[in-house]
Amino acid sequence: MGGELPTEQQHQQEEEKIKLSCVKFIDALWFCYSPFYQVKEYYREGTFDNCRSKWGDLFDCFHLKTLSEARSQEILRSREREKIQAHIWTFHTREEAATAWKRKYGQLDEEN
């Protein structure tokens, strides 16, 4: 039989793939040139936005689309890790959060 059913591990790997769509970058670039956005930028910042960062994001997305899927997934995962590391909050698993909660506020449960 040629077609094997996918294993649980293969299914999880497929779910973990980061979807890469350049549509959101095209939309952001389109919106950047809108009068509404430019007036808002001028009001808030005192200058118009040249949309250079939006162009950079779009070309970066196009570049990632030309790479192999494995390489693009590797780059996207490393960027996600960088975002998480730069975040101000500390992320915990459900078990870690429950343990910390009981350690700090466990006495409240004992009073009832």
PDB file as gemmi writes it, atoms N, CA and C in Angstrom:
CRYST1    1.000    1.000    1.000  90.00  90.00  90.00 P 1                      
ATOM      1  N   MET A   1       0.845  -1.179   0.000  1.00  0.00           N  
ATOM      2  CA  MET A   1       0.000   0.000   0.000  1.00  0.00           C  
ATOM      3  C   MET A   1       0.882   1.231   0.000  1.00  0.00           C  
ATOM      4  N   GLY A   2       0.678   2.080  -0.974  1.00  0.00           N  
ATOM      5  CA  GLY A   2       1.525   3.242  -1.147  1.00  0.00           C  
ATOM      6  C   GLY A   2       1.260   4.348  -0.155  1.00  0.00           C  
ATOM      7  N   GLY A   3       0.007   4.560   0.231  1.00  0.00           N  
ATOM      8  CA  GLY A   3      -0.307   5.699   1.093  1.00  0.00           C  
ATOM      9  C   GLY A   3      -0.422   5.299   2.548  1.00  0.00           C  
ATOM     10  N   GLU A   4       0.515   5.744   3.347  1.00  0.00           N  
ATOM     11  CA  GLU A   4       0.445   5.480   4.773  1.00  0.00           C  
ATOM     12  C   GLU A   4      -0.268   6.628   5.469  1.00  0.00           C  
ATOM     13  N   LEU A   5      -0.930   6.301   6.547  1.00  0.00           N  
ATOM     14  CA  LEU A   5      -1.578   7.343   7.332  1.00  0.00           C  
ATOM     15  C   LEU A   5      -0.515   8.154   8.052  1.00  0.00           C  
ATOM     16  N   PRO A   6      -0.694   9.468   8.139  1.00  0.00           N  
ATOM     17  CA  PRO A   6       0.313  10.283   8.828  1.00  0.00           C  
ATOM     18  C   PRO A   6       0.348   9.965  10.317  1.00  0.00           C  
ATOM     19  N   THR A   7       1.550   9.928  10.854  1.00  0.00           N  
ATOM     20  CA  THR A   7       1.705   9.664  12.282  1.00  0.00           C  
ATOM     21  C   THR A   7       1.347  10.915  13.065  1.00  0.00           C  
ATOM     22  N   GLU A   8       1.204  10.739  14.372  1.00  0.00           N  
ATOM     23  CA  GLU A   8       0.873  11.874  15.246  1.00  0.00           C  
ATOM     24  C   GLU A   8       1.975  12.928  15.193  1.00  0.00           C  
ATOM     25  N   GLN A   9       3.238  12.463  15.131  1.00  0.00           N  
ATOM     26  CA  GLN A   9       4.367  13.402  15.091  1.00  0.00           C  
ATOM     27  C   GLN A   9       4.333  14.228  13.803  1.00  0.00           C  
ATOM     28  N   GLN A  10       4.049  13.593  12.669  1.00  0.00           N  
ATOM     29  CA  GLN A  10       3.964  14.326  11.409  1.00  0.00           C  
ATOM     30  C   GLN A  10       2.828  15.331  11.457  1.00  0.00           C  
ATOM     31  N   HIS A  11       1.723  14.943  12.070  1.00  0.00           N  
ATOM     32  CA  HIS A  11       0.576  15.847  12.185  1.00  0.00           C  
ATOM     33  C   HIS A  11       0.933  17.065  13.025  1.00  0.00           C  
ATOM     34  N   GLN A  12       1.647  16.860  14.134  1.00  0.00           N  
ATOM     35  CA  GLN A  12       2.054  17.975  14.985  1.00  0.00           C  
ATOM     36  C   GLN A  12       3.026  18.889  14.264  1.00  0.00           C  
ATOM     37  N   GLN A  13       3.946  18.306  13.476  1.00  0.00           N  
ATOM     38  CA  GLN A  13       4.904  19.124  12.737  1.00  0.00           C  
ATOM     39  C   GLN A  13       4.195  20.000  11.718  1.00  0.00           C  
ATOM     40  N   GLU A  14       3.165  19.461  11.075  1.00  0.00           N  
ATOM     41  CA  GLU A  14       2.418  20.250  10.104  1.00  0.00           C  
ATOM     42  C   GLU A  14       1.680  21.392  10.790  1.00  0.00           C  
ATOM     43  N   GLU A  15       1.158  21.143  11.996  1.00  0.00           N  
ATOM     44  CA  GLU A  15       0.458  22.194  12.728  1.00  0.00           C  
ATOM     45  C   GLU A  15       1.415  23.277  13.194  1.00  0.00           C  
ATOM     46  N   GLU A  16       2.671  22.906  13.466  1.00  0.00           N  
ATOM     47  CA  GLU A  16       3.651  23.854  13.965  1.00  0.00           C  
ATOM     48  C   GLU A  16       4.201  24.760  12.870  1.00  0.00           C  
ATOM     49  N   LYS A  17       3.940  24.439  11.615  1.00  0.00           N  
ATOM     50  CA  LYS A  17       4.439  25.270  10.530  1.00  0.00           C  
ATOM     51  C   LYS A  17       3.824  26.658  10.626  1.00  0.00           C  
ATOM     52  N   ILE A  18       4.662  27.641  10.450  1.00  0.00           N  
ATOM     53  CA  ILE A  18       4.198  29.022  10.499  1.00  0.00           C  
ATOM     54  C   ILE A  18       3.737  29.408   9.104  1.00  0.00           C  
ATOM     55  N   LYS A  19       2.505  29.832   9.010  1.00  0.00           N  
ATOM     56  CA  LYS A  19       1.955  30.233   7.719  1.00  0.00           C  
ATOM     57  C   LYS A  19       2.566  31.559   7.305  1.00  0.00           C  
ATOM     58  N   LEU A  20       3.031  31.622   6.075  1.00  0.00           N  
ATOM     59  CA  LEU A  20       3.635  32.840   5.562  1.00  0.00           C  
ATOM     60  C   LEU A  20       2.763  33.362   4.432  1.00  0.00           C  
ATOM     61  N   SER A  21       2.121  34.479   4.680  1.00  0.00           N  
ATOM     62  CA  SER A  21       1.297  35.128   3.676  1.00  0.00           C  
ATOM     63  C   SER A  21       1.761  36.569   3.535  1.00  0.00           C  
ATOM     64  N   CYS A  22       2.018  36.974   2.301  1.00  0.00           N  
ATOM     65  CA  CYS A  22       2.494  38.337   2.045  1.00  0.00           C  
ATOM     66  C   CYS A  22       1.335  39.326   1.913  1.00  0.00           C  
ATOM     67  N   VAL A  23       0.111  38.841   1.957  1.00  0.00           N  
ATOM     68  CA  VAL A  23      -1.055  39.712   1.782  1.00  0.00           C  
ATOM     69  C   VAL A  23      -1.101  40.791   2.856  1.00  0.00           C  
ATOM     70  N   LYS A  24      -0.797  40.432   4.093  1.00  0.00           N  
ATOM     71  CA  LYS A  24      -0.849  41.430   5.168  1.00  0.00           C  
ATOM     72  C   LYS A  24       0.188  42.527   4.955  1.00  0.00           C  
ATOM     73  N   PHE A  25       1.317  42.196   4.350  1.00  0.00           N  
ATOM     74  CA  PHE A  25       2.332  43.212   4.081  1.00  0.00           C  
ATOM     75  C   PHE A  25       1.926  44.109   2.915  1.00  0.00           C  
ATOM     76  N   ILE A  26       1.248  43.527   1.929  1.00  0.00           N  
ATOM     77  CA  ILE A  26       0.725  44.332   0.819  1.00  0.00           C  
ATOM     78  C   ILE A  26      -0.342  45.284   1.339  1.00  0.00           C  
ATOM     79  N   ASP A  27      -1.220  44.779   2.199  1.00  0.00           N  
ATOM     80  CA  ASP A  27      -2.260  45.629   2.791  1.00  0.00           C  
ATOM     81  C   ASP A  27      -1.656  46.759   3.621  1.00  0.00           C  
ATOM     82  N   ALA A  28      -0.621  46.439   4.402  1.00  0.00           N  
ATOM     83  CA  ALA A  28       0.025  47.463   5.232  1.00  0.00           C  
ATOM     84  C   ALA A  28       0.668  48.534   4.361  1.00  0.00           C  
ATOM     85  N   LEU A  29       1.285  48.123   3.257  1.00  0.00           N  
ATOM     86  CA  LEU A  29       1.904  49.083   2.345  1.00  0.00           C  
ATOM     87  C   LEU A  29       0.841  49.947   1.683  1.00  0.00           C  
ATOM     88  N   TRP A  30      -0.250  49.336   1.248  1.00  0.00           N  
ATOM     89  CA  TRP A  30      -1.345  50.075   0.620  1.00  0.00           C  
ATOM     90  C   TRP A  30      -1.912  51.105   1.599  1.00  0.00           C  
ATOM     91  N   PHE A  31      -2.139  50.691   2.838  1.00  0.00           N  
ATOM     92  CA  PHE A  31      -2.688  51.589   3.851  1.00  0.00           C  
ATOM     93  C   PHE A  31      -1.711  52.709   4.178  1.00  0.00           C  
ATOM     94  N   CYS A  32      -0.410  52.416   4.116  1.00  0.00           N  
ATOM     95  CA  CYS A  32       0.602  53.419   4.435  1.00  0.00           C  
ATOM     96  C   CYS A  32       0.498  54.625   3.505  1.00  0.00           C  
ATOM     97  N   TYR A  33       0.119  54.391   2.271  1.00  0.00           N  
ATOM     98  CA  TYR A  33       0.017  55.492   1.309  1.00  0.00           C  
ATOM     99  C   TYR A  33      -1.349  56.181   1.328  1.00  0.00           C  
ATOM    100  N   SER A  34      -2.242  55.735   2.192  1.00  0.00           N  
ATOM    101  CA  SER A  34      -3.567  56.350   2.249  1.00  0.00           C  
ATOM    102  C   SER A  34      -3.486  57.718   2.926  1.00  0.00           C  
ATOM    103  N   PRO A  35      -4.320  58.659   2.486  1.00  0.00           N  
ATOM    104  CA  PRO A  35      -4.318  59.987   3.111  1.00  0.00           C  
ATOM    105  C   PRO A  35      -4.618  59.929   4.611  1.00  0.00           C  
ATOM    106  N   PHE A  36      -5.531  59.063   5.016  1.00  0.00           N  
ATOM    107  CA  PHE A  36      -5.877  58.945   6.429  1.00  0.00           C  
ATOM    108  C   PHE A  36      -4.641  58.631   7.268  1.00  0.00           C  
ATOM    109  N   TYR A  37      -3.887  57.628   6.859  1.00  0.00           N  
ATOM    110  CA  TYR A  37      -2.700  57.223   7.616  1.00  0.00           C  
ATOM    111  C   TYR A  37      -1.651  58.327   7.616  1.00  0.00           C  
ATOM    112  N   GLN A  38      -1.430  58.950   6.475  1.00  0.00           N  
ATOM    113  CA  GLN A  38      -0.399  59.983   6.384  1.00  0.00           C  
ATOM    114  C   GLN A  38      -0.752  61.204   7.242  1.00  0.00           C  
ATOM    115  N   VAL A  39      -2.028  61.594   7.252  1.00  0.00           N  
ATOM    116  CA  VAL A  39      -2.451  62.722   8.094  1.00  0.00           C  
ATOM    117  C   VAL A  39      -2.279  62.362   9.568  1.00  0.00           C  
ATOM    118  N   LYS A  40      -2.636  61.141   9.929  1.00  0.00           N  
ATOM    119  CA  LYS A  40      -2.469  60.691  11.312  1.00  0.00           C  
ATOM    120  C   LYS A  40      -0.988  60.716  11.708  1.00  0.00           C  
ATOM    121  N   GLU A  41      -0.115  60.244  10.833  1.00  0.00           N  
ATOM    122  CA  GLU A  41       1.324  60.265  11.116  1.00  0.00           C  
ATOM    123  C   GLU A  41       1.835  61.692  11.261  1.00  0.00           C  
ATOM    124  N   TYR A  42       1.363  62.573  10.397  1.00  0.00           N  
ATOM    125  CA  TYR A  42       1.802  63.963  10.467  1.00  0.00           C  
ATOM    126  C   TYR A  42       1.331  64.600  11.775  1.00  0.00           C  
ATOM    127  N   TYR A  43       0.109  64.284  12.177  1.00  0.00           N  
ATOM    128  CA  TYR A  43      -0.439  64.819  13.422  1.00  0.00           C  
ATOM    129  C   TYR A  43       0.348  64.308  14.626  1.00  0.00           C  
ATOM    130  N   ARG A  44       0.648  63.014  14.643  1.00  0.00           N  
ATOM    131  CA  ARG A  44       1.317  62.407  15.798  1.00  0.00           C  
ATOM    132  C   ARG A  44       2.822  62.648  15.815  1.00  0.00           C  
ATOM    133  N   GLU A  45       3.467  62.517  14.656  1.00  0.00           N  
ATOM    134  CA  GLU A  45       4.924  62.554  14.605  1.00  0.00           C  
ATOM    135  C   GLU A  45       5.489  63.858  14.049  1.00  0.00           C  
ATOM    136  N   GLY A  46       4.660  64.619  13.336  1.00  0.00           N  
ATOM    137  CA  GLY A  46       5.138  65.859  12.740  1.00  0.00           C  
ATOM    138  C   GLY A  46       5.775  65.674  11.382  1.00  0.00           C  
ATOM    139  N   THR A  47       5.795  64.431  10.888  1.00  0.00           N  
ATOM    140  CA  THR A  47       6.335  64.139   9.555  1.00  0.00           C  
ATOM    141  C   THR A  47       5.457  63.091   8.889  1.00  0.00           C  
ATOM    142  N   PHE A  48       5.569  63.029   7.574  1.00  0.00           N  
ATOM    143  CA  PHE A  48       4.871  61.981   6.837  1.00  0.00           C  
ATOM    144  C   PHE A  48       5.715  60.711   6.865  1.00  0.00           C  
ATOM    145  N   ASP A  49       5.056  59.578   6.759  1.00  0.00           N  
ATOM    146  CA  ASP A  49       5.755  58.292   6.735  1.00  0.00           C  
ATOM    147  C   ASP A  49       6.171  58.001   5.298  1.00  0.00           C  
ATOM    148  N   ASN A  50       7.437  57.653   5.090  1.00  0.00           N  
ATOM    149  CA  ASN A  50       7.890  57.323   3.741  1.00  0.00           C  
ATOM    150  C   ASN A  50       7.614  55.862   3.388  1.00  0.00           C  
ATOM    151  N   CYS A  51       7.074  55.100   4.314  1.00  0.00           N  
ATOM    152  CA  CYS A  51       6.652  53.710   4.115  1.00  0.00           C  
ATOM    153  C   CYS A  51       7.824  52.777   3.807  1.00  0.00           C  
ATOM    154  N   ARG A  52       9.037  53.206   4.083  1.00  0.00           N  
ATOM    155  CA  ARG A  52      10.218  52.387   3.796  1.00  0.00           C  
ATOM    156  C   ARG A  52      10.180  51.068   4.565  1.00  0.00           C  
ATOM    157  N   SER A  53       9.748  51.100   5.815  1.00  0.00           N  
ATOM    158  CA  SER A  53       9.710  49.857   6.596  1.00  0.00           C  
ATOM    159  C   SER A  53       8.686  48.880   6.028  1.00  0.00           C  
ATOM    160  N   LYS A  54       7.591  49.406   5.494  1.00  0.00           N  
ATOM    161  CA  LYS A  54       6.566  48.534   4.895  1.00  0.00           C  
ATOM    162  C   LYS A  54       7.105  47.862   3.634  1.00  0.00           C  
ATOM    163  N   TRP A  55       7.867  48.626   2.833  1.00  0.00           N  
ATOM    164  CA  TRP A  55       8.500  48.048   1.647  1.00  0.00           C  
ATOM    165  C   TRP A  55       9.476  46.955   2.062  1.00  0.00           C  
ATOM    166  N   GLY A  56      10.263  47.229   3.100  1.00  0.00           N  
ATOM    167  CA  GLY A  56      11.230  46.242   3.583  1.00  0.00           C  
ATOM    168  C   GLY A  56      10.562  44.960   4.038  1.00  0.00           C  
ATOM    169  N   ASP A  57       9.447  45.097   4.758  1.00  0.00           N  
ATOM    170  CA  ASP A  57       8.710  43.917   5.216  1.00  0.00           C  
ATOM    171  C   ASP A  57       8.176  43.109   4.038  1.00  0.00           C  
ATOM    172  N   LEU A  58       7.667  43.808   3.022  1.00  0.00           N  
ATOM    173  CA  LEU A  58       7.117  43.129   1.848  1.00  0.00           C  
ATOM    174  C   LEU A  58       8.215  42.389   1.087  1.00  0.00           C  
ATOM    175  N   PHE A  59       9.342  43.034   0.842  1.00  0.00           N  
ATOM    176  CA  PHE A  59      10.434  42.378   0.125  1.00  0.00           C  
ATOM    177  C   PHE A  59      11.008  41.217   0.936  1.00  0.00           C  
ATOM    178  N   ASP A  60      11.035  41.359   2.252  1.00  0.00           N  
ATOM    179  CA  ASP A  60      11.492  40.269   3.106  1.00  0.00           C  
ATOM    180  C   ASP A  60      10.563  39.067   2.971  1.00  0.00           C  
ATOM    181  N   CYS A  61       9.267  39.322   2.928  1.00  0.00           N  
ATOM    182  CA  CYS A  61       8.297  38.238   2.756  1.00  0.00           C  
ATOM    183  C   CYS A  61       8.492  37.557   1.404  1.00  0.00           C  
ATOM    184  N   PHE A  62       8.666  38.352   0.354  1.00  0.00           N  
ATOM    185  CA  PHE A  62       8.906  37.778  -0.971  1.00  0.00           C  
ATOM    186  C   PHE A  62      10.187  36.946  -0.970  1.00  0.00           C  
ATOM    187  N   HIS A  63      11.208  37.430  -0.284  1.00  0.00           N  
ATOM    188  CA  HIS A  63      12.471  36.688  -0.210  1.00  0.00           C  
ATOM    189  C   HIS A  63      12.268  35.349   0.496  1.00  0.00           C  
ATOM    190  N   LEU A  64      11.521  35.351   1.599  1.00  0.00           N  
ATOM    191  CA  LEU A  64      11.268  34.105   2.321  1.00  0.00           C  
ATOM    192  C   LEU A  64      10.487  33.117   1.463  1.00  0.00           C  
ATOM    193  N   LYS A  65       9.629  33.630   0.593  1.00  0.00           N  
ATOM    194  CA  LYS A  65       8.854  32.760  -0.294  1.00  0.00           C  
ATOM    195  C   LYS A  65       9.749  32.056  -1.310  1.00  0.00           C  
ATOM    196  N   THR A  66      10.900  32.650  -1.642  1.00  0.00           N  
ATOM    197  CA  THR A  66      11.792  32.037  -2.631  1.00  0.00           C  
ATOM    198  C   THR A  66      12.697  30.980  -2.012  1.00  0.00           C  
ATOM    199  N   LEU A  67      12.808  30.949  -0.690  1.00  0.00           N  
ATOM    200  CA  LEU A  67      13.659  29.974  -0.015  1.00  0.00           C  
ATOM    201  C   LEU A  67      12.941  28.635   0.100  1.00  0.00           C  
ATOM    202  N   SER A  68      13.703  27.598   0.426  1.00  0.00           N  
ATOM    203  CA  SER A  68      13.080  26.299   0.667  1.00  0.00           C  
ATOM    204  C   SER A  68      12.184  26.409   1.895  1.00  0.00           C  
ATOM    205  N   GLU A  69      11.213  25.528   1.967  1.00  0.00           N  
ATOM    206  CA  GLU A  69      10.264  25.595   3.085  1.00  0.00           C  
ATOM    207  C   GLU A  69      10.967  25.385   4.420  1.00  0.00           C  
ATOM    208  N   ALA A  70      11.923  24.461   4.449  1.00  0.00           N  
ATOM    209  CA  ALA A  70      12.638  24.193   5.701  1.00  0.00           C  
ATOM    210  C   ALA A  70      13.416  25.425   6.157  1.00  0.00           C  
ATOM    211  N   ARG A  71      14.090  26.080   5.239  1.00  0.00           N  
ATOM    212  CA  ARG A  71      14.888  27.259   5.581  1.00  0.00           C  
ATOM    213  C   ARG A  71      13.982  28.408   6.020  1.00  0.00           C  
ATOM    214  N   SER A  72      12.878  28.637   5.298  1.00  0.00           N  
ATOM    215  CA  SER A  72      11.985  29.737   5.667  1.00  0.00           C  
ATOM    216  C   SER A  72      11.340  29.478   7.028  1.00  0.00           C  
ATOM    217  N   GLN A  73      10.987  28.217   7.320  1.00  0.00           N  
ATOM    218  CA  GLN A  73      10.416  27.886   8.624  1.00  0.00           C  
ATOM    219  C   GLN A  73      11.438  28.116   9.735  1.00  0.00           C  
ATOM    220  N   GLU A  74      12.697  27.786   9.462  1.00  0.00           N  
ATOM    221  CA  GLU A  74      13.760  28.005  10.444  1.00  0.00           C  
ATOM    222  C   GLU A  74      13.907  29.495  10.759  1.00  0.00           C  
ATOM    223  N   ILE A  75      13.891  30.322   9.735  1.00  0.00           N  
ATOM    224  CA  ILE A  75      14.016  31.771   9.919  1.00  0.00           C  
ATOM    225  C   ILE A  75      12.814  32.314  10.683  1.00  0.00           C  
ATOM    226  N   LEU A  76      11.611  31.880  10.307  1.00  0.00           N  
ATOM    227  CA  LEU A  76      10.399  32.367  10.970  1.00  0.00           C  
ATOM    228  C   LEU A  76      10.364  31.950  12.439  1.00  0.00           C  
ATOM    229  N   ARG A  77      10.788  30.724  12.740  1.00  0.00           N  
ATOM    230  CA  ARG A  77      10.815  30.276  14.142  1.00  0.00           C  
ATOM    231  C   ARG A  77      11.821  31.084  14.957  1.00  0.00           C  
ATOM    232  N   SER A  78      12.979  31.370  14.366  1.00  0.00           N  
ATOM    233  CA  SER A  78      13.976  32.150  15.110  1.00  0.00           C  
ATOM    234  C   SER A  78      13.459  33.558  15.379  1.00  0.00           C  
ATOM    235  N   ARG A  79      12.705  34.120  14.443  1.00  0.00           N  
ATOM    236  CA  ARG A  79      12.123  35.447  14.661  1.00  0.00           C  
ATOM    237  C   ARG A  79      11.074  35.408  15.759  1.00  0.00           C  
ATOM    238  N   GLU A  80      10.286  34.333  15.798  1.00  0.00           N  
ATOM    239  CA  GLU A  80       9.280  34.191  16.855  1.00  0.00           C  
ATOM    240  C   GLU A  80       9.956  34.088  18.220  1.00  0.00           C  
ATOM    241  N   ARG A  81      11.054  33.329  18.294  1.00  0.00           N  
ATOM    242  CA  ARG A  81      11.789  33.210  19.562  1.00  0.00           C  
ATOM    243  C   ARG A  81      12.336  34.564  19.997  1.00  0.00           C  
ATOM    244  N   GLU A  82      12.832  35.352  19.042  1.00  0.00           N  
ATOM    245  CA  GLU A  82      13.349  36.685  19.371  1.00  0.00           C  
ATOM    246  C   GLU A  82      12.240  37.578  19.914  1.00  0.00           C  
ATOM    247  N   LYS A  83      11.049  37.480  19.322  1.00  0.00           N  
ATOM    248  CA  LYS A  83       9.922  38.278  19.805  1.00  0.00           C  
ATOM    249  C   LYS A  83       9.571  37.898  21.236  1.00  0.00           C  
ATOM    250  N   ILE A  84       9.552  36.605  21.510  1.00  0.00           N  
ATOM    251  CA  ILE A  84       9.197  36.137  22.848  1.00  0.00           C  
ATOM    252  C   ILE A  84      10.250  36.567  23.858  1.00  0.00           C  
ATOM    253  N   GLN A  85      11.528  36.481  23.485  1.00  0.00           N  
ATOM    254  CA  GLN A  85      12.596  36.870  24.402  1.00  0.00           C  
ATOM    255  C   GLN A  85      12.556  38.355  24.696  1.00  0.00           C  
ATOM    256  N   ALA A  86      12.129  39.155  23.740  1.00  0.00           N  
ATOM    257  CA  ALA A  86      12.087  40.598  23.930  1.00  0.00           C  
ATOM    258  C   ALA A  86      10.841  41.044  24.691  1.00  0.00           C  
ATOM    259  N   HIS A  87       9.925  40.138  24.929  1.00  0.00           N  
ATOM    260  CA  HIS A  87       8.667  40.471  25.581  1.00  0.00           C  
ATOM    261  C   HIS A  87       8.897  40.793  27.052  1.00  0.00           C  
ATOM    262  N   ILE A  88       8.088  41.679  27.603  1.00  0.00           N  
ATOM    263  CA  ILE A  88       8.267  42.101  28.994  1.00  0.00           C  
ATOM    264  C   ILE A  88       7.716  41.088  29.990  1.00  0.00           C  
ATOM    265  N   TRP A  89       6.810  40.225  29.556  1.00  0.00           N  
ATOM    266  CA  TRP A  89       6.221  39.243  30.449  1.00  0.00           C  
ATOM    267  C   TRP A  89       7.019  37.954  30.392  1.00  0.00           C  
ATOM    268  N   THR A  90       6.935  37.179  31.461  1.00  0.00           N  
ATOM    269  CA  THR A  90       7.534  35.856  31.483  1.00  0.00           C  
ATOM    270  C   THR A  90       6.423  34.848  31.231  1.00  0.00           C  
ATOM    271  N   PHE A  91       6.587  34.018  30.231  1.00  0.00           N  
ATOM    272  CA  PHE A  91       5.573  33.039  29.891  1.00  0.00           C  
ATOM    273  C   PHE A  91       5.818  31.749  30.660  1.00  0.00           C  
ATOM    274  N   HIS A  92       4.747  31.168  31.213  1.00  0.00           N  
ATOM    275  CA  HIS A  92       4.832  29.935  31.980  1.00  0.00           C  
ATOM    276  C   HIS A  92       3.854  28.925  31.408  1.00  0.00           C  
ATOM    277  N   THR A  93       4.165  27.656  31.638  1.00  0.00           N  
ATOM    278  CA  THR A  93       3.210  26.616  31.290  1.00  0.00           C  
ATOM    279  C   THR A  93       2.083  26.652  32.317  1.00  0.00           C  
ATOM    280  N   ARG A  94       1.044  25.933  32.043  1.00  0.00           N  
ATOM    281  CA  ARG A  94      -0.099  25.883  32.960  1.00  0.00           C  
ATOM    282  C   ARG A  94       0.329  25.341  34.327  1.00  0.00           C  
ATOM    283  N   GLU A  95       1.194  24.320  34.318  1.00  0.00           N  
ATOM    284  CA  GLU A  95       1.644  23.716  35.567  1.00  0.00           C  
ATOM    285  C   GLU A  95       2.503  24.694  36.373  1.00  0.00           C  
ATOM    286  N   GLU A  96       3.411  25.397  35.693  1.00  0.00           N  
ATOM    287  CA  GLU A  96       4.256  26.373  36.388  1.00  0.00           C  
ATOM    288  C   GLU A  96       3.417  27.486  37.002  1.00  0.00           C  
ATOM    289  N   ALA A  97       2.417  27.937  36.269  1.00  0.00           N  
ATOM    290  CA  ALA A  97       1.553  29.004  36.776  1.00  0.00           C  
ATOM    291  C   ALA A  97       0.757  28.524  37.987  1.00  0.00           C  
ATOM    292  N   ALA A  98       0.246  27.284  37.927  1.00  0.00           N  
ATOM    293  CA  ALA A  98      -0.527  26.745  39.053  1.00  0.00           C  
ATOM    294  C   ALA A  98       0.343  26.608  40.298  1.00  0.00           C  
ATOM    295  N   THR A  99       1.569  26.146  40.119  1.00  0.00           N  
ATOM    296  CA  THR A  99       2.489  26.006  41.253  1.00  0.00           C  
ATOM    297  C   THR A  99       2.808  27.360  41.868  1.00  0.00           C  
ATOM    298  N   ALA A 100       3.100  28.333  41.040  1.00  0.00           N  
ATOM    299  CA  ALA A 100       3.421  29.676  41.543  1.00  0.00           C  
ATOM    300  C   ALA A 100       2.216  30.288  42.248  1.00  0.00           C  
ATOM    301  N   TRP A 101       1.023  30.071  41.706  1.00  0.00           N  
ATOM    302  CA  TRP A 101      -0.194  30.610  42.316  1.00  0.00           C  
ATOM    303  C   TRP A 101      -0.409  29.999  43.701  1.00  0.00           C  
ATOM    304  N   LYS A 102      -0.267  28.673  43.788  1.00  0.00           N  
ATOM    305  CA  LYS A 102      -0.463  28.002  45.078  1.00  0.00           C  
ATOM    306  C   LYS A 102       0.585  28.438  46.090  1.00  0.00           C  
ATOM    307  N   ARG A 103       1.819  28.648  45.625  1.00  0.00           N  
ATOM    308  CA  ARG A 103       2.885  29.089  46.520  1.00  0.00           C  
ATOM    309  C   ARG A 103       2.579  30.480  47.065  1.00  0.00           C  
ATOM    310  N   LYS A 104       2.063  31.347  46.216  1.00  0.00           N  
ATOM    311  CA  LYS A 104       1.844  32.730  46.631  1.00  0.00           C  
ATOM    312  C   LYS A 104       0.496  32.935  47.324  1.00  0.00           C  
ATOM    313  N   TYR A 105      -0.549  32.277  46.829  1.00  0.00           N  
ATOM    314  CA  TYR A 105      -1.902  32.530  47.339  1.00  0.00           C  
ATOM    315  C   TYR A 105      -2.572  31.282  47.904  1.00  0.00           C  
ATOM    316  N   GLY A 106      -1.817  30.240  48.172  1.00  0.00           N  
ATOM    317  CA  GLY A 106      -2.390  28.991  48.675  1.00  0.00           C  
ATOM    318  C   GLY A 106      -3.087  29.139  50.010  1.00  0.00           C  
ATOM    319  N   GLN A 107      -2.633  30.073  50.830  1.00  0.00           N  
ATOM    320  CA  GLN A 107      -3.235  30.269  52.148  1.00  0.00           C  
ATOM    321  C   GLN A 107      -4.695  30.704  52.036  1.00  0.00           C  
ATOM    322  N   LEU A 108      -5.094  31.304  50.950  1.00  0.00           N  
ATOM    323  CA  LEU A 108      -6.484  31.733  50.784  1.00  0.00           C  
ATOM    324  C   LEU A 108      -7.415  30.533  50.680  1.00  0.00           C  
ATOM    325  N   ASP A 109      -6.941  29.455  50.048  1.00  0.00           N  
ATOM    326  CA  ASP A 109      -7.755  28.249  49.938  1.00  0.00           C  
ATOM    327  C   ASP A 109      -7.896  27.556  51.286  1.00  0.00           C  
ATOM    328  N   GLU A 110      -6.885  27.648  52.126  1.00  0.00           N  
ATOM    329  CA  GLU A 110      -6.899  26.975  53.425  1.00  0.00           C  
ATOM    330  C   GLU A 110      -7.869  27.626  54.399  1.00  0.00           C  
ATOM    331  N   GLU A 111      -8.145  28.918  54.242  1.00  0.00           N  
ATOM    332  CA  GLU A 111      -9.034  29.624  55.164  1.00  0.00           C  
ATOM    333  C   GLU A 111     -10.483  29.196  55.005  1.00  0.00           C  
ATOM    334  N   ASN A 112     -10.874  28.744  53.832  1.00  0.00           N  
ATOM    335  CA  ASN A 112     -12.273  28.363  53.594  1.00  0.00           C  
ATOM    336  C   ASN A 112     -12.529  27.056  54.194  1.00  0.00           C  
TER     337      ASN A 112                                                      
END                                                                             
